[in-house]
């Protein structure tokens, strides 16, 4: 086995520990020193959401944001690697890149679902509705459906070469929606989502620091999960290859 992948695999457990510790630190900061919603995330007077006028209530449920946002960021970063590995496969036709693209998309799916669950909880308790076709929610919902579609496509195509080609192309198309999700709050000012990553950050330090710690923690966990999942997939491939060789030998015998 290549020494570099071996070293990366060895980092999986330490990264899970570090990532878990960072998430715990973020959790403690969020519920001890981080203030409730402020700045652009606050509403003045009444806000119309899904046809309903509600007042902004400074609820503890707003703390969900500090785990919702990092999960969303990590899900999008994972899709970046889906696109990169997909492009590398189309260029080289090396099946190892297709395996990496598939694994990156699996990790993205985990964080996409985490984003949707925390987002729905946040929407319900801070905005008073379970769902609204707000621009950010709509574009991210489409992104989630496209991620599901990626795996449906892989299941639907039986030929390995065609499956890898189609999946690589579709993975790149899925990633195109990522910058749209990221930029929609800037392109459509009426969006009720706050603009976080900008020149002045949009958040005071006591709010921004836990958010960034959460991103780092989820990032470490995501990379560790990716390495472990990739290693499992590679072992499965080797087993299948050995089975084919054994079957060929038994037929020759």
HELIX and SHEET records of a PDB file:
HELIX    1   1 UNK A    3  UNK A   30  1                                  28    
HELIX    2   2 UNK A   39  UNK A   41  5                                   3    
HELIX    3   3 UNK A   60  UNK A   64  5                                   5    
HELIX    4   4 UNK A   65  UNK A   92  1                                  28    
HELIX    5   5 UNK A   95  UNK A  122  1                                  28    
HELIX    6   6 UNK A  123  UNK A  127  3                                   5    
HELIX    7   7 UNK A  135  UNK A  156  1                                  22    
HELIX    8   8 UNK A  160  UNK A  187  1                                  28    
HELIX    9   9 UNK A  205  UNK A  252  1                                  48    
SHEET    1   A 2 UNK A  46  UNK A  49  0                                        
SHEET    2   A 2 UNK A  52  UNK A  55 -1                                        
END                                                                             
